[in-house]
Amino acid sequence: MQSDVRATDRRALLKEYLRKGLVRCDAKAAAIPRRKGSGPAPLSYGQEQVWLHSQLAGKTLIYNEAATIHRHGALDIVALERSFAEIVRRHEMWRTTFEWEGDRLVQIVRPPPASIRIPCDDLRALPRVEAEREAIRLATEDRHQPFDLAQGPMYRPRLVRLCDDEHRLFLTLHHIIFDGVSLYRVFLPELQTLYEAFSRNESAALRELPIQYADYAEWQRGTVERALPKEIPYWKALLEDVPVLDLMKGHPRPAVQTYTGEMEKLQISTEVTAALKALSQEQGVTLFMTIVAAFKVLLHGYTGEEDIVVGSATCGRSHTELEGLLGFFLNTVVIRSRFSREMPFTDLLAKVKGATLESLAHGAVPFELLVNRIVRVRDASRPPLFQVLISVEPPLPPLKEGWGFSQMDVEPGTAKFDLYLELDDRPDGLIGRFTYNTALFDRQTIQLLKARWLKLLDRIAVSATERVCDLTAEVFELSKGPSAEERHRLLVEWNETRTLFPEEPVHVLIAAQARLTPGAVALVDGNRQFTYAELNTAADRLAGHLQSLGAATGEIIGVCVERSLEMVVAVLAILKTGAAYVPLDPAFPADRLALMVEDTAMPLLITQKRMLSSLPAYGGKVVCVDDLALNAAPARWRPVQSSLDDRAYVIFTSGSTGRPKGVEITHRNLTNFLCSMQRTPGLRRDDVLLAVTTLSFDIAGLELFLPLVTGARVVLASRETAQDGQALADEIECHGITIMQATPVTWRLLLDAPWHGNHRLKALIGGEPCPLDLAERLLAKCGELWNLYGPTETTIWSTVEKLSPGAARVTIGRPIANTEVYIVDDRLDPVPIGEEGELLLGGAGVARGYLNRPELTAEKFIPHPFKPGTGARLYRTGDLARYLSDGRIECLGRIDRQVKLRGFRLEPGEIESILREHPAIREAVVILRDSGVAEARLLAYVVPAANLPADQELRALLRRKLPDYMVPVAFVPLTRVPLTANGKVDHRALPDPDPSRLARQSGFVAPRNDLERKIAEAWSQVLKLERVGIHDNFFEIGGHSLAAMQALARLRHSWPTELNLRHFFEHPTIAGLVATIPSAEIPARNGEGALVAAEAREEGVL
């Protein structure tokens, strides 16, 4: 947006910030007056934000802060205690408590204590290293003890004596009474001055304070309201459609923000710090601005975003009389920068400079007011407006000899934001720490982030004119592995899959098996069956007939035959002629079949008489297998020497343009796959496999060919049987099935039949992600469960994993024989273990490419980046994945199935998985549907196991585990999920929801009982609304954190409830709140308590 700050003002602002960092003090401003009287005073806006945030965090002590004062030399403890007591006397804020008075929160100044005793722990008997460790343990213990804001005090000093001349004064303070400037510009100088005086038995010469903090708070309340009309329009324009920064896209975010955190310390060398300061001076910016710009480069490297919002804090001491006060004056400001990855870093720095000065110029608006006025929908899963905070503390004022100060000795154990970069400017360089939310990041991830950050600063220090994209490219070279050892593991060790396999096409291997076991049953189709000899003879006979019609190497021959003995014979016969087969599924639409016929230019088509009328117009030769006597006298077949590089089959898959694309699989691809599967998951001659998959789905290749090259038996399930769970269960029992492969949908169909299980059965699952709940159900019913992963383009399956009960996640395992897996970033560099990237596949399974689609082939089948010059290629799957530390691979979903709603990225599969946890939901599919008129809607389609649960019940289930934006607006019941012919979910066939169902989501529902009326009345009074419905979202109808506390205060006058602020964020509707109240707490009147609970259960929220 255009600046409304004049150039002269900008220069003045910058001059002040260059001098004092983010401290802005206006000496000409009108003096802050003392308040009248000494009674309860309002909180400042900053204190109010701290108080409310503390309530929201509950027992997590996010505002307990620690600082350490180091004393080198002799220490007079009595003088130290007198000094501390005098500081508390001088500064009313350090003897203030906080209470509710009616509808408002107030601070009450208490009398000064007569004396203060500082507990002292003498650790001189311990070895120095052990003493230091024990000192930190004691300070950490103090840090994790709560403060009572209504009783006080809000400080907790502890003295530790390490040796005769070495002491540590550990301070635990609640942030509501101090800020960083308070400590190092007020408390520490006053403590030194007072201590020196008292240790000499002299009186201290500190001038009395002109005002106290309560004076400031009352003054601020009056001035801010007058400034709002001018300032709010700026912020509304700046923060319209503010983007969400999602640093951990593959990591599930808790539905409600958590505050558990850890820290990772860092140090920037003196040389780099000096270079960054020199760059800042040269560019006319502060060091803070340079740090912010650099960190935005790092965040861009992680997210790819070019519109990044971070937060920071201003000192807030805009008047000279505030400079000597202890108290909380910080105000959070938002710094938004839109940039291009192609621009030089110095250009980004200029943008950050402008954005920072603009934000600071409008920084009079307290952050909580900004959130209340601008944020339309509160997301309980993350902080509002920004998720990353940055601060750079200026150099400490000179300390007197024998004194030291630090703020990073004690592990905080909490995190207010996803990520907080905190830096202090010290003589030996910038020191600091990352404080991170442990629900989102692990230590390994943060250590890598730190390494990248330090490398980025090194680069900027020597080459600030490099483009943003070049800087990230260099820095994220670390993604090849933080060490040569890890890189070797990723690229070599975990891809060491070389295995010998016979260089023979599949039909030759089957013929060899027929010679070994000619009388063994090979195929069963209902009441019919073929032995191996019969199968091979029938295939030879049909192959001879096809040769007489022109079938030869290089041709593609169509197969449109229902699952039967004839279908298998047709496929083998085509392969024996040297041609490749292409399945034409009889269930496909005629238009799609016509495109496949056109693309392949097939000279021959094998079908059945009953299919002729449904086939598209075709000018080639047609062979009807039901016209042929497959077991009659042999026709003359001329054996063909097929090359392993010849095509074996062409499988058509869906294309993003709507036109299907044919994948060309060679004999080498297929033989390697089958030999690998023989070993793992493994198949023996005595196995019986139930084939349930249509030939047009490439995984049918395992079902048909794997048993036949092994000497096992294939039982062909009809199309009708494959779609009927009970029929499948009967088939498994009737034929003694020992192995079956199916998609998750088919396995659920079987389990819901119900199927009682078979502990001799080896279950193979693939084609779509295997949800954890389905894996657990199957493991309880079968002998072994194997999860298989692979796209058609790399020949059926490429990785395999044997699943075990009780696993925390379902992985796709490791590569099969002669297969390579690489997980890379957008520059095709391997990402470190644990980080997500695109999954690339290589090796013997990589297909030729797409039939007649050279451009698409070149796009998806790329030259092998790690084996240049060899001619090897990799296939880009478009799947997100990451390596686990043991070498297994976790698939995180499709890159192109991630959707974005109101600025949030989400993965529909995560929502589907949670919906399936409900015992009454058999299947679920979630999509984002954009009508092109209104905002896109998140819709859930559910197949109930019996009765459909109430929408509120499903919504409550999701809200317990997901943020609000991931809860669908409607739940659409289905009798069954529409499937493609390959057994995958057909998203295009999902119906539009009934408009009346959508309307019910937003319809007004009046309170139905006394408790709901009490809550609605409190909301109406606080929000000044005429009516409130039980499904109205508190924060969407004008509510905010303080209003929620005011409503709670009113409710507590009616009955003693345990409701708190966190409940409002987790359940922001009256119906949701009522469901959280234990029955014993509900104010009953003539049995109404039981009625309320019953109605809540009917709503499905209990």
VEXKOLMAR-559577 format. One record per residue (C-alpha): residue in three letters; x negated, y, z. Coordinates in steps of 0.1 Angstrom, whole numbers, plus 5000, padded with zeros to 4 digits. Layout:
N
ALAXYZ...
This chain:
1102
MET500050005000GLN499050364996SER497150525024ASP498950795044VAL495850885064ARG494051185050ALA490451155039THR489251395066ASP491051195092ARG489550875079ARG486051025081ALA486651145117LEU488050805126LEU485050625111LYS482550855128GLU484150775161TYR484250405154LEU480650395142ARG479750555175LYS481850355198GLY482950045180LEU486750025183VAL486950275212ARG488950575202CYS489150865227ASP490751195220ALA489351455243LYS491751715230ALA494851505238ALA497251635264ALA496351505299ILE498351205312PRO500351335342ARG500651155375ARG504050995380LYS506451115406GLY506550905437SER504850575444GLY507650325440PRO507950045414ALA506650145379PRO507249995345LEU504649765330SER502649895301TYR503549735268GLY500249545268GLN500949415303GLU504449315293GLN503049115264VAL500548935288TRP503248865313LEU505748725287HIS503048525270SER502048375304GLN505648265310LEU505848115275ALA502647915282GLY503947775314LYS501347585334THR498647655308LEU496647935323ILE495948125291TYR495348455308ASN492948335336GLU489648485325ALA486148435338ALA483148655341THR479748625357ILE477648885374HIS474048775378ARG472048915407HIS468248865406GLY466448945438ALA467648975474LEU471349015480ASP473149185509ILE476448995510VAL478149235534ALA477249525511LEU478649335482GLU481949265500ARG482249635510SER481649735474PHE484249495461ALA486749615487GLU486049985477ILE486649905441VAL490049745450ARG490850055471ARG489950295443HIS491850115415GLU495550055423MET495749805394TRP493749545413ARG496249555442THR499349545421THR502049275418PHE504749215393GLU508449145399TRP511849155383GLU514049445394GLY517549415380ASP517049395342ARG513449525341LEU510049405350VAL508149635373GLN504749665390ILE504449735426VAL501249885441ARG500249725474PRO498249885502PRO494449835500PRO493049545521ALA491049635552SER488249415540ILE487549145514ARG485648825522ILE483848665492PRO483448285497CYS479848185493ASP478447845482ASP474847775491LEU473347545465ARG469647595475ALA469247235485LEU469947115450PRO467447095422ARG467747405400VAL469347225370GLU471847045392ALA472547365411GLU473347545379ARG475647265368GLU477447265402ALA477847645401ILE479647615367ARG481847335381LEU482947555410ALA483647855388THR485547625364GLU487647495393ASP488547855402ARG489347935366HIS491947655365GLN493847765397PRO496947975390PHE497748325402ASP501048425417LEU501948735398ALA504548835423GLN502248785454GLY498748875442PRO495948935443MET495048885407TYR491348835413ARG489348555428PRO485548615435ARG483148335444LEU479448385452VAL476948115446ARG473448115460LEU471047925437CYS467948015456ASP466848295479ASP466548555452GLU469148425426HIS472848465430ARG475948445407LEU479148625414PHE481848435395LEU484948635389THR488248475379LEU490748745369HIS494248755355HIS494148955322ILE497049165333ILE494749375355PHE491749415333ASP490149405299GLY486549375287VAL485949755288SER487149745324LEU484449505334TYR481349635316ARG482050005315VAL483950045349PHE483649755373LEU479949675368PRO478650035370GLU480750105400LEU479749785417GLN476049865412THR476450215425LEU478450115455TYR476149825463GLU473050035463ALA474650285486PHE476150035510SER472949825512ARG471250145524ASN474150225548GLU474950535528SER478250655515ALA479050615478ALA479250925456LEU482050815432ARG484551085422GLU488151005428LEU490250895399PRO492451155382ILE495250905375GLN496050545382TYR497150275359ALA500850305368ASP500750665357TYR499450555323ALA502150285320GLU504950525327TRP503450785303GLN503050525276ARG506650425278GLY507750775271THR505350855242VAL505550535223GLU509350555217ARG508750895201ALA506050755178LEU508050455165PRO510150625138LYS506950745121GLU504850435126ILE507250135121PRO507750205083TYR504050175077TRP503849835095LYS507049705078ALA505549785044LEU502149635053LEU503549315068GLU506349235044ASP506048875034VAL503048835055PRO501248505045VAL500648225070LEU497048115073ASP496947735074LEU493447625082MET494247265089LYS496647165061GLY496246795067HIS496746825105PRO500246805119ARG501147115139PRO503147075171ALA506647195169VAL506047445198GLN502647625201THR500347455225TYR497547645244THR494947385252GLY491547495239GLU487847455240MET484947675231GLU481947635208LYS479147875215LEU477048035188GLN474148275184ILE473248495154SER469548565152THR468048905159GLU466848925122VAL470248845107THR472049085132ALA469649365123ALA470249295086LEU474049305091LYS473749635110ALA471649775082LEU474149665056SER476949825077GLN475150155079GLU474350145042GLN478050075033GLY479350335058VAL481250075079THR481049935114LEU479449605123PHE482949495133MET484149555097THR481249365082ILE482049065106VAL485749075097ALA484949085059ALA482548795063PHE484948585083LYS487648645057VAL485248495031LEU484948195053LEU488648165057HIS489148195020GLY486647915015TYR488847695037THR492247785024GLY491747934989GLU493948235000GLU493248574987ASP495648755010ILE494348705046VAL495648855078VAL493648845110GLY494149015144SER491849225165ALA492149445196THR491649815201CYS490249955233GLY493450155238ARG491750425259SER492850725238HIS492450975267THR489351065286GLU491051005320LEU491450635310GLU487750565304GLY487050515342LEU490150305350LEU490349935356GLY493349785338PHE494649625307PHE494549885278LEU493949655248ASN496349665219THR496349405192VAL496249525156VAL496749345124ILE494249375095ARG495549255062SER493249235031ARG494249134996PHE491249054974SER489948854945ARG487548564948GLU485748724918MET484949054936PRO481549124951PHE481349104989THR480749474991ASP484049544974LEU485849324999LEU483949505027ALA485349835014LYS488849685014VAL488449565050LYS487149915060GLY490250075045ALA492549825061THR490949855095LEU491050235095GLU494650235084SER495649985111LEU493750175138ALA495350505126HIS498750345132GLY497650155163ALA499750345187VAL502550085183PRO502149815209PHE501849475193GLU504849325211LEU507049605198LEU505649545163VAL506649175165ASN510149255178ARG510849505151ILE509249325121VAL509348945126ARG512748825113VAL512248455121ARG510148345150ASP508148035144ALA507647865178SER504747655164ARG502247945160PRO501448305171PRO503448565152LEU501848765123PHE498348615125GLN496648295137VAL493048405138LEU491648675162ILE488248845159SER486549075184VAL483049225185GLU482049385218PRO479549675215PRO476249665234LEU476549675271PRO475550005288PRO472149975304LEU472149775336LYS470149855366GLU467249625374GLY468249295390TRP471749285375GLY473049085346PHE476449015331SER478048735309GLN481448625300MET480848285283ASP479548065311VAL482847905320GLU484747685295PRO488247845292GLY490147525286THR492847735268ALA493347905234LYS495848175227PHE495448155189ASP494547885164LEU491048025163TYR489348315181LEU485948445171GLU484448645199LEU481048815195ASP478949035219ASP476249265206ARG473149195227PRO469449285224ASP468548935212GLY471248935185LEU474948865184ILE476048595208GLY479548455209ARG481948165208PHE484748015188THR487747935210TYR489947685192ASN493247505198THR492447145203ALA495847035190LEU494647165156PHE490847125155ASP488446865169ARG484946955179GLN483346805148THR485447035126ILE484547345146GLN480847265146LEU480947235108LEU482847565107LYS480247725128ALA477447595106ARG479147735075TRP479748065093LEU476048105103LYS474948015067LEU477448265053LEU476048545074ASP472448445064ARG473548475027ILE475348805032ALA472448955051VAL470148905020SER472648924991ALA475749135000THR476549204963GLU477348834955ARG480848754945VAL483148594972CYS483448274951ASP479648244948LEU479248294985THR481748024994ALA480247794967GLU476847824984VAL478147795019PHE480447505012GLU477547314998LEU477547195034SER480646995023LYS478146755007GLY477446655042PRO475746825071SER472946575066ALA471346375039GLU472346065059GLU476046145058ARG475846235021HIS474245895014ARG477045725033LEU479745915014LEU478245874979VAL476345544981GLU476845325012TRP480745335013ASN480845284975GLU478544974975THR481144744960ARG479244574932THR480544224927LEU480143974898PHE483343874880PRO483843644849GLU483643834816GLU486743674802PRO490243824794VAL493143714816HIS494743484791VAL491443294787LEU491343254825ILE494943124826ALA494242884798ALA491242754818GLN493442704848ALA495942514826ARG493142274817LEU492242224854THR495842174867PRO498042104837GLY500841944857ALA501042204885VAL504042424885ALA503142774873LEU506442954869VAL509842924884ASP512943114871GLY516143004888ASN516642644879ARG513942644852GLN510242604855PHE507042574835THR503942374844TYR500642534835ALA500342314804GLU503842404793LEU503242774798ASN499942774779THR501442564751ALA504442794747ALA502243104747ASP500042944720ARG503042864699LEU504543224701ALA501043374695GLY500843174663HIS504243304652LEU503243664660GLN499943624641SER502043514611LEU503843854614GLY500644054615ALA499744064652ALA496044134656THR493344304677GLY494044674682GLU497844654677ILE500344734704ILE503344504707GLY506544594726VAL508144364751CYS511744424760VAL512744104778GLU514444054812ARG512443884839SER512243524828LEU510043244816GLU510243404781MET508943734794VAL505743584808VAL505343374776ALA505743684754VAL503043874774LEU500543594772ALA501243534736ILE500543894727LEU497243884746LYS496243564728THR496543754694GLY494144014706ALA496844274707ALA498044474738TYR501544464752VAL503744754762PRO506644684785LEU510044844774ASP512244824804PRO515844734794ALA517044964822PHE515345274808PRO517445534789ALA517345484751ASP515645824746ARG512745724768LEU512345394750ALA512345584717LEU509545804728MET507445494738VAL508145324705GLU507145644687ASP503945694707THR502645334703ALA503645294666MET504244934675PRO504544704644LEU506244424664LEU508844414692ILE509744104712THR513144114728GLN516343914734LYS519543914713ARG521644074741MET519144374742LEU519344464705SER522344694708SER520744904736LEU517344944718PRO516545274700ALA516345284662TYR513245074652GLY511745014617GLY509244734627LYS509644364629VAL511744224658VAL511243884673CYS514043744695VAL512543494719ASP515943324724ASP515743234687LEU512543044692ALA512142694706LEU509142764729ASN508642394737ALA508942264701ALA506142154679PRO503042384681ALA502742664656ARG499342724643TRP497542974665ARG494143104655PRO492143184686VAL490743534688GLN487643644705SER488843944726SER486344194739LEU486644304775ASP486844654762ASP489944584741ARG493244704753ALA495244454774TYR498344664780VAL499745014778ILE501945124807PHE503945444804THR504245664835SER506145984841GLY504646304828SER504946654844THR506246784810GLY509046534810ARG507346324782PRO506045994794LYS502345914789GLY500845574781VAL497945454801GLU495545224782ILE494244934804THR491444714791HIS490744344798ARG487644454818ASN489944664840LEU492444384845THR490044094851ASN487944284877PHE491144374895LEU492444014896CYS489143874908SER488944124935MET492444054947GLN491643684948ARG489143754975THR490944034994PRO493844025004GLY493243664991LEU495243404972ARG494943024972ARG496242754949ASP498842644974ASP500342994976VAL503843074962LEU504343444952LEU507743594948ALA507643844919VAL510144124924THR508844404902THR509844504867LEU507144454841SER507144824833PHE505644894867ASP502044814865ILE501944634899ALA503844354882GLY500344264868LEU499344134902GLU502543934906LEU502343764872PHE498643724866LEU497043684900PRO498743344908LEU498243224873VAL494443274873THR494243114907GLY496442804901ALA499242924924ARG502942944917VAL505043244906VAL508743264915LEU510543524893ALA513243714911SER516043844889ARG516744214887GLU519844164908THR518043964935ALA515244224938GLN517844494946ASP519644284973GLY518044245007GLN519943935016ALA519243764983LEU515543834988ALA515643685022ASP517343375008GLU514743344980ILE511843365005GLU513343085025CYS514442864996HIS511142864977GLY508742875007ILE507243204997THR503843275012ILE503143604995MET505143894983GLN504344244970ALA506844524971THR507344904975PRO508345045009VAL511945084997THR512244714988TRP510644605021ARG513144825040LEU515944665020LEU514744325031LEU514344415067ASP517844565069ALA519444255053PRO518744155081TRP515643935075HIS514443725105GLY510943715092ASN508443455081HIS505043425099ARG503543235070LEU504243535047LYS501443765035ALA503144095028LEU501644345004ILE503044705004GLY502244984980GLY503545214953GLU504445484978PRO503045575012CYS503745315039PRO505345495070LEU504045385104ASP507445275116LEU507845045086ALA504444895091GLU505244815127ARG508544655117LEU506844435091LEU504044335113ALA506544195137LYS508143985110CYS505243845089GLY501843685092GLU499743955075LEU500444305062TRP498144465036ASN498544825025LEU497544874989TYR496845204971GLY496045294935PRO497345484905THR498245314872GLU495245494857THR492745284877THR494444954872ILE497144864898TRP495344894932SER492045054940THR491845034978VAL493144775003GLU493644775041LYS494844495064LEU497144665089SER497244585126PRO499944635153GLY499644945175ALA497545155150ALA497845535153ARG498045585116VAL498345385083THR495245415062ILE494645295027GLY491445115037ARG488345085015PRO487745034978ILE488144704961ALA485344534942ASN483444744917THR485445054926GLU484245384939VAL486045644960TYR485046004963ILE486846284983VAL485946624969ASP486646994971ASP487747204942ARG484147224930LEU483946844929ASP481546844959PRO482146564985VAL483746695016PRO482446585050ILE483846295070GLY487146395085GLU487846685060GLU490546665034GLY489946684997GLU491146544964LEU490746164960LEU488746064929LEU488445704917GLY485745534896GLY484345204887ALA485544904867GLY489244984871VAL489145324853ALA491445314823ARG490545414787GLY492745714791TYR496145824778LEU497345694745ASN497145964718ARG496646234745PRO492946334742GLU493446674760LEU495246524790THR492646234791ALA489846494792GLU491646674820LYS492246374843PHE489346144834ILE486246354840PRO482546284836HIS481146124867PRO479646424887PHE477346194908LYS476145974879PRO475446224851GLY474346094818THR475545744824GLY478845784805ALA480745684837ARG484045864844LEU486145934874TYR489945964876ARG491446264894THR494346124914GLY495946444926ASP496146294961LEU494846454993ALA492746225014ARG490046215040TYR487345965051LEU487545855087SER484345795106ASP484445425101GLY484645455063ARG488345395060ILE490445635040GLU493545815051CYS495845945023LEU497546265032GLY500046295004ARG500246444970ILE498646784963ASP501546864940ARG504246754965GLN503147004991VAL505747274990LYS505847635004LEU508847775022ARG508848135036GLY505048135034PHE504547805052ARG503047505035LEU504747175044GLU504646815034PRO508146665030GLY506846315038GLU506146435074ILE509746525079GLU510946195062SER508745995086ILE510346155117LEU513846115104ARG513245745099GLU512345715136HIS516045755144PRO517545415148ALA520645505128ILE518645625098ARG517645355073GLU515945585047ALA515245955042VAL514146175014VAL513346545018ILE513046794990LEU512847174985ARG515547274961ASP515447614945SER518747734930GLY517148034915VAL519648254932ALA519248234970GLU516148134990ALA514947784983ARG516547535007LEU514947235025LEU517346945021ALA517346605037TYR519046305021VAL519646025045VAL520945665042PRO522545575076ALA522145225090ALA525745235102ASN527445565113LEU525845885102PRO524446075132ALA525646435137ASP523546695120GLN522746855153GLU521346525166LEU519046495136ARG518146855139ALA517246815176LEU515146515168LEU513146715142ARG512847025165ARG511246815192LYS508346735168LEU508247005141PRO508347375138ASP511747535130TYR510947605093MET510447235087VAL514047155098PRO516347105068VAL519347325064ALA521547035055PHE521546655058VAL523246485028PRO524446135033LEU523745875006THR524845515003ARG521445434988VAL518345634976PRO518245664938LEU515245484924THR513345484892ALA513045154873ASN509645114891GLY511245114925LYS510145464934VAL512345754946ASP514045934918HIS513946294931ARG515746424900ALA518746204907LEU519346334942PRO522746514942ASP523346884951PRO524746914986ASP528446984991PRO528647374994SER531047325024ARG528247135042LEU525847425037ALA528447665049ARG528947475081GLN525347525090SER525847905093GLY529547915104PHE530448085137VAL531347845166ALA532648005197PRO531547885232ARG533747585242ASN533247575280ASP532347785310LEU528547725308GLU528347815271ARG530448125279LYS528048225307ILE525048205284ALA526848375255GLU527948655278ALA524348705290TRP523148715254SER525848955243GLN524949195272VAL521249195266LEU521549215228LYS524549445228LEU526549225205GLU530349175206ARG530148795202VAL527548515201GLY528148165187ILE526747855201HIS524647785170ASP523348145166ASN519548165168PHE518648405196PHE515648545177GLU517548585144ILE520348795160GLY517949055175GLY516348875204HIS512748885215SER510648765244LEU511549045268ALA515249015259ALA515048645266MET513648705300GLN516348965307ALA518948705297LEU517348445319ALA517448695348ARG521148745343LEU521748375341ARG519848305373HIS522248535391SER525048295381TRP523347965391PRO519947835401THR518647715367GLU515247595357LEU515547735322ASN512447935313LEU511148145283ARG509647835266HIS513047675265PHE514247975244PHE511547925218GLU512047545217HIS515847565217PRO516847915205THR520647835203ILE523147815231ALA523947455221GLY520247365222LEU519747535256VAL522747355272ALA521247025260THR518047085280ILE519847145313PRO520046835336SER523546745345ALA522846805382GLU521947175374ILE525147245354PRO527547455375ALA530647225378ARG534147345382ASN536947085384GLY534746835367GLU533547075340GLY529946985345ALA530546635332LEU532546785303VAL529747015293ALA527246715292ALA529746515272GLU530246785247ALA526546835244ARG526146465236GLU528946485210GLU526846765194GLY524046515193VAL521546725212LEU521246505243
